[in-house]
Amino acid sequence: MSAAATIGVVVVTYANAATIDTCLDRLLAARDIARVVVVDNASPDDTAARVGQRAMVESRLSLVRNAGNGGFSAACNQGATAIAQPWILFVNPDLYVDPGSISSLLEHARARPGAGLIGIEMVDERGVPDPASRREAPTLREFLRRAWRAGGNLAQGRGGTLLMQLVDAVSGALMLMASGLFVRLGGFDEGYRLHAEDLDLCRRVRDAGYEVLVANDISAVHVRGVSSRARPLWSEWQKHRGVWRYLRQHDPDCRSPGWALLAATAIGLRFVLVAPLALWRARRAQR
């Protein structure tokens, strides 16, 4: 750690024993990180025990053990209260970011005064880009048009040669923002238990007059779905519930009772159709 380390990191865990050590290895090797706070939402495996052992010998690492799972948003806010650094970085426990990339991301943030929240290019273990790295703000009309496609993400295309690309939203797997702005916006909306909380935060950042950006020159490996495999149906339901909450909050169409009923029906029907697939994928991954 450098004397000028200015980033505090929050990592929320649930059943991430397979990935948490690699994630923390990368984060703790970064020179600009002053502190890493892991908030464990009552993992049923030895995730918390692994982090606890490391925290006994690593002064920058601390562990908060929750007795139950109050959701991702609440745990992020809980961890953020322990961050005193001017920059806060939210990182998923299944994301592997190179230590040098964090310094580059901080340089981008400092060089762009209007930047409110910055994400990066995410790829899977085969190097395939994840469309969730750049997303359009969802609307009910777009949800109805695209919801039946695989994944259902509203991807916002690559920025070509742009170093920093303006987008509506980035993935919550990695988000860097000024701590002061995070506090000013009230943090994550804890009404979102899992999924869509990143869309909501990005929307509120933009509504406050700041930019949401993707650093196209920085990438990290995201081993998706590790936590979801422990509770696939619950996770899938929270994803659909999060979309419903987002649309009710931010899409004017959904303020009409008729459109709201249509949205609820479409989201509920999609859950019924995709839930068996989510369960099958989780069981297959556990074999």
ABEGO torsion letter per residue (X at the ends): XBAABABBBBBBBBGAAAAAAAAAAAAAABAABABBBBBBBGBABAAAAAAAAAAAABAABBBBBBABBAEAAAAAAAAAAABABABBBBBBAABBBBAAAAAAAAAAAAABAABABBBBBBBBAAGBBBAAABBBBBBAAAAAAAAABBGGBBBBBBAEABABBBBABBBAABBBBBAAAAAAAGEBBAABABEGAAAAAAAAAAAAGBBBBBBAABBBBBBBGAAAAABAAAAAAAAAAAAAAAAAAABAAAABAAAAAAAAAAAAAAAAAAAAAAAAAAAAAAX
